[in-house]
Amino acid sequence: MMSERIPLHVLPTFAIAARLENLRAAAQQVHLTHGAVSQQIQLLEQAVGYPLFERRGRGVRLNAAGRELLAAVEPALQALQQGVARARRAAASQTLRISVLPSFAHYWLLPRLSAFHEACADIALDIDASLALQDLSQRGFDAAIRIGSGQWAGLQAQRIASGDVLPVASPDMAREWGAAFENGGDIPLLEHDVSPWRDWFNAQGRPLCGRQQALFNDAGLLIRAAEQGFGIALAKKLLVQDALDAGRLVALAAPCRLSDDDVYLAWPQTAGLTPAVTRLLQWLQQQLAAI
């Protein structure tokens, strides 16, 4: 008589017996008695409603029903073993939930994720990219990479990079407008709302010149527009360094400091500097040392 419920605990024994075609050998492998293995096979056959083996002396061989069941059981057992292995790895690893600006995530962090994984293989990053200033404690974040003065209520912070800015343009734009930029011509300017061109010209002791081609509230869009040759952008050196190294952008002047806004790793004061956040901080400091 067929049972509606399959005794799942006997499936590994069934698979081993099917491969070995011998119940005694299967019993030795699963550390059970021959009688216990026979009972498990009988229990499974009762649940299925049909015999699964042909008995041949001391050996057994799968019949057609047994072969169909084994074809379903073996992949399921393998998938279960893989799932257990992944669960063990997940239990042994740590997940760091971090808040970052989209521009930092795209232009700096994303190209270096493989390097982070190599250095900290047991730490998985859960990255939330947003322009919003997240409440780390309330939203469950372990840390945040922020640009500012390093002073945020309820947080501790460590400076990891300078916030220096510099004017950049695509190679074609630099060739076309480089002389005009030096001489104060009517140049097309791309501006980020937190880094006004007026401050840069004042720092250089030069009168403001040029025309505002576009204004952005996100540094990533600003840099993308510059790479596309839409105008000359004033961008943070940290975010454009890879593009400068790759030749996608050209610097039109040396980096300079316009404000106290630097790049920080911040974490909730209540949690303190946990071992995982410490390792993230050390990795960031190592990666950013040369920039």
Phi, psi and omega per residue, in radians:
M1 nan 2.303 -3.089
M2 -1.386 2.384 3.073
S3 -1.682 2.593 3.119
E4 -1.299 -0.345 -3.107
R5 -1.960 2.215 3.102
I6 -1.501 2.262 3.091
P7 -1.268 1.628 -3.023
L8 -1.086 -0.485 -3.067
H9 -1.184 -0.293 -3.122
V10 -1.636 -0.102 -3.086
L11 -1.107 -0.706 3.078
P12 -1.059 -0.708 3.104
T13 -1.110 -0.729 3.094
F14 -1.026 -0.800 -3.109
A15 -1.110 -0.707 3.134
I16 -1.184 -0.756 3.114
A17 -1.092 -0.652 3.133
A18 -1.151 -0.676 3.141
R19 -1.251 -0.708 -3.068
L20 -1.458 -0.399 -3.090
E21 0.959 0.656 -3.139
N22 -2.789 2.077 -3.076
L23 -1.246 -0.595 3.123
R24 -1.165 -0.762 3.108
A25 -1.113 -0.674 3.097
A26 -1.110 -0.688 3.137
A27 -1.078 -0.707 3.121
Q28 -1.136 -0.656 -3.084
Q29 -1.253 -0.607 -3.113
V30 -1.704 0.078 3.077
H31 1.068 0.779 3.038
L32 -2.212 2.930 3.060
T33 -1.357 2.817 3.094
H34 -1.041 -0.699 3.135
G35 -1.110 -0.685 -3.133
A36 -1.156 -0.678 3.112
V37 -1.156 -0.737 3.113
S38 -1.047 -0.728 3.132
Q39 -1.122 -0.692 3.121
Q40 -1.112 -0.741 3.126
I41 -1.122 -0.738 3.116
Q42 -1.102 -0.699 3.114
L43 -1.063 -0.738 3.137
L44 -1.167 -0.740 3.132
E45 -1.111 -0.664 3.094
Q46 -1.124 -0.677 -3.139
A47 -1.184 -0.699 3.136
V48 -1.268 -0.642 -3.136
G49 1.727 0.026 -3.123
Y50 -2.533 2.678 3.010
P51 -1.098 2.586 3.135
L52 -1.957 -0.335 -3.104
F53 -2.176 2.658 2.890
E54 -1.741 2.156 -3.139
R55 -1.442 2.187 -3.139
R56 -2.295 1.586 -3.110
G57 1.099 -2.137 3.123
R58 -1.503 -0.173 -3.100
G59 -1.830 2.989 3.086
V60 -2.367 2.696 3.087
R61 -2.473 2.429 -3.132
L62 -1.100 2.406 2.961
N63 -1.598 -3.003 -3.085
A64 -1.069 -0.720 3.123
A65 -1.148 -0.690 3.130
G66 -1.131 -0.681 3.125
R67 -1.142 -0.685 3.103
E68 -1.112 -0.744 -3.132
L69 -1.168 -0.731 3.133
L70 -1.082 -0.639 3.129
A71 -1.085 -0.489 3.094
A72 -1.551 -0.595 -3.039
V73 -1.276 -0.773 -3.042
E74 -1.064 -0.834 3.081
P75 -1.093 -0.612 3.135
A76 -1.156 -0.740 3.111
L77 -1.155 -0.681 3.112
Q78 -1.128 -0.751 3.105
A79 -1.097 -0.662 3.122
L80 -1.147 -0.737 3.107
Q81 -1.090 -0.726 3.115
Q82 -1.143 -0.667 3.105
G83 -1.129 -0.710 3.088
V84 -1.099 -0.720 3.130
A85 -1.098 -0.736 3.112
R86 -1.145 -0.669 3.125
A87 -1.115 -0.689 3.117
R88 -1.146 -0.712 3.115
R89 -1.141 -0.689 3.130
A90 -1.138 -0.681 3.128
A91 -1.154 -0.576 -3.121
A92 -1.425 -0.289 -3.114
S93 -1.701 3.072 3.122
Q94 -2.227 2.573 3.076
T95 -1.979 2.208 3.079
L96 -1.847 2.105 3.100
R97 -1.678 2.028 -3.058
I98 -2.175 2.565 3.079
S99 -1.810 2.269 3.137
V100 -2.431 2.749 3.006
L101 -1.241 2.503 3.132
P102 -0.966 -0.670 -3.133
S103 -1.114 -0.736 3.120
F104 -1.167 -0.724 3.134
A105 -1.072 -0.792 -3.046
H106 -1.303 -0.829 -2.961
Y107 -1.601 -0.290 3.135
W108 -2.163 -0.894 -2.995
L109 -1.277 -0.816 -3.071
L110 -0.974 -0.787 3.123
P111 -1.142 -0.216 -3.073
R112 -1.985 0.176 -3.122
L113 -1.106 -0.663 3.129
S114 -1.136 -0.638 3.093
A115 -1.142 -0.676 3.095
F116 -1.133 -0.736 -3.131
H117 -1.104 -0.655 3.106
E118 -1.154 -0.683 -3.098
A119 -1.385 -0.574 -3.072
C120 -2.323 1.157 -3.019
A121 -1.114 -0.417 -3.100
D122 -1.585 0.095 3.127
I123 -2.050 2.150 3.063
A124 -1.770 2.319 3.128
L125 -1.618 2.231 3.004
D126 -1.845 1.808 -2.943
I127 -1.760 2.169 3.049
D128 -1.944 1.888 -3.127
A129 -1.681 2.060 -3.076
S130 -2.734 2.571 3.034
L131 -1.341 -0.299 -3.114
A132 -1.246 2.509 3.078
L133 -1.454 1.729 -3.015
Q134 -1.284 2.547 2.975
D135 -1.459 1.819 -2.973
L136 -1.080 -0.819 -3.088
S137 -1.161 -0.794 -3.091
Q138 -1.228 -0.543 -3.076
R139 -1.685 0.055 3.056
G140 1.369 0.438 3.103
F141 -1.532 2.487 3.074
D142 -1.484 -0.538 -3.089
A143 -2.836 2.958 3.086
A144 -2.546 2.557 2.993
I145 -1.800 1.999 -3.012
R146 -2.207 2.708 3.043
I147 -1.950 2.163 -3.104
G148 2.986 -2.658 -3.087
S149 -1.573 -0.179 -3.092
G150 1.569 0.039 -3.131
Q151 -1.953 1.853 3.088
W152 -2.354 2.354 -3.087
A153 -1.024 2.287 3.079
G154 1.356 0.117 -3.103
L155 -2.151 2.650 2.888
Q156 -1.833 2.629 -3.071
A157 -2.556 2.604 3.089
Q158 -2.246 2.185 3.111
R159 -1.134 2.320 -3.133
I160 -2.123 -0.259 3.121
A161 -2.848 2.735 3.098
S162 -1.315 2.659 3.085
G163 -1.742 0.406 -3.128
D164 -0.986 2.547 3.136
V165 -2.073 2.831 3.068
L166 -2.730 2.674 3.106
P167 -1.394 2.342 -3.118
V168 -2.375 2.719 3.110
A169 -2.672 2.840 3.036
S170 -1.146 2.762 3.132
P171 -0.961 -0.748 3.132
D172 -1.143 -0.745 3.132
M173 -1.135 -0.648 3.134
A174 -1.141 -0.700 3.124
R175 -1.179 -0.653 -3.077
E176 -1.323 -0.689 -2.992
W177 -2.010 0.041 -3.080
G178 -1.011 -0.805 -3.117
A179 -1.171 -0.716 3.129
A180 -1.124 -0.629 3.113
F181 -1.122 -0.732 3.134
E182 -1.174 -0.628 -3.004
N183 -1.718 0.016 3.083
G184 1.444 0.685 3.128
G185 -1.481 -3.005 -3.086
D186 -1.480 1.267 -3.004
I187 -1.527 2.581 3.091
P188 -1.420 2.077 -3.055
L189 -1.893 2.374 2.998
L190 -1.855 2.279 -3.006
E191 -2.217 2.414 2.988
H192 -1.680 2.407 -3.002
D193 -1.141 -0.267 3.110
V194 -1.749 -0.075 3.115
S195 -2.304 1.346 -3.077
P196 -1.174 2.498 3.079
W197 -1.089 -0.557 -3.128
R198 -0.983 -0.720 -3.139
D199 -1.130 -0.666 -3.133
W200 -1.159 -0.813 3.132
F201 -1.092 -0.662 3.091
N202 -1.098 -0.735 3.135
A203 -1.125 -0.516 3.118
Q204 -1.502 -0.086 -3.084
G205 1.220 0.542 -3.100
R206 -2.103 2.602 3.071
P207 -1.253 2.578 3.111
L208 -1.102 2.306 3.101
C209 -2.444 3.018 3.137
G210 1.578 3.114 -3.135
R211 -2.234 2.513 3.138
Q212 -1.322 1.954 3.126
Q213 -1.379 -0.666 3.123
A214 -2.856 2.663 3.099
L215 -2.108 2.337 -3.078
F216 -2.176 2.590 3.024
N217 -1.777 0.000 3.141
D218 -2.254 2.194 -3.100
A219 -1.132 -0.505 3.122
G220 -1.111 -0.736 3.100
L221 -1.172 -0.652 3.096
L222 -1.022 -0.856 -3.111
I223 -1.158 -0.695 3.125
R224 -1.083 -0.724 3.122
A225 -1.109 -0.687 3.100
A226 -1.136 -0.729 3.125
E227 -1.101 -0.550 3.137
Q228 -1.414 0.009 3.103
G229 1.361 0.480 -3.084
F230 -1.468 -0.353 -3.135
G231 2.989 -3.010 3.127
I232 -1.741 2.214 -3.052
A233 -1.901 2.579 2.976
L234 -1.809 1.892 -2.974
A235 -2.299 2.782 3.098
K236 -1.244 2.346 -3.086
K237 -0.996 -0.685 -3.129
L238 -0.973 -0.715 -3.028
L239 -1.402 -0.402 -3.093
V240 -1.859 0.012 -3.057
Q241 -1.040 -0.745 3.134
D242 -1.113 -0.704 3.125
A243 -1.169 -0.624 3.070
L244 -1.147 -0.787 -3.135
D245 -1.106 -0.609 -3.108
A246 -1.473 -0.145 3.133
G247 1.482 0.134 3.107
R248 -1.317 -0.441 3.091
L249 -2.285 2.730 3.106
V250 -2.189 2.364 3.090
A251 -1.409 2.302 3.135
L252 -1.741 -0.065 3.078
A253 -2.873 2.925 3.141
A254 -1.275 2.697 3.086
P255 -1.083 2.603 3.063
C256 -2.543 2.820 -3.109
R257 -1.770 2.135 -3.118
L258 -1.852 -0.351 -3.082
S259 -2.669 -3.101 3.099
D260 -1.523 0.140 -3.112
D261 -1.354 1.938 3.060
D262 -2.072 -3.116 -3.119
V263 -1.761 2.264 -3.072
Y264 -2.248 2.628 2.832
L265 -1.734 2.179 -3.116
A266 -2.105 2.640 3.128
W267 -2.577 2.735 -3.092
P268 -1.070 2.335 -3.133
Q269 -1.098 -0.588 -3.099
T270 -1.183 -0.579 -3.119
A271 -1.435 -0.497 -3.074
G272 1.298 -3.106 -3.118
L273 -1.481 1.630 -3.110
T274 -1.247 2.834 3.123
P275 -0.996 -0.703 -3.115
A276 -1.177 -0.751 3.110
V277 -1.159 -0.608 3.077
T278 -1.049 -0.756 3.136
R279 -1.170 -0.672 3.059
L280 -1.083 -0.777 3.125
L281 -1.052 -0.812 -3.134
Q282 -1.092 -0.687 3.123
W283 -1.158 -0.761 3.121
L284 -1.070 -0.768 3.137
Q285 -1.081 -0.690 3.128
Q286 -1.151 -0.775 -3.107
Q287 -1.192 -0.596 -3.040
L288 -1.599 -0.076 -3.051
A289 -1.045 -0.597 -3.056
A290 -1.559 -0.046 -3.084
I291 -1.692 nan nan
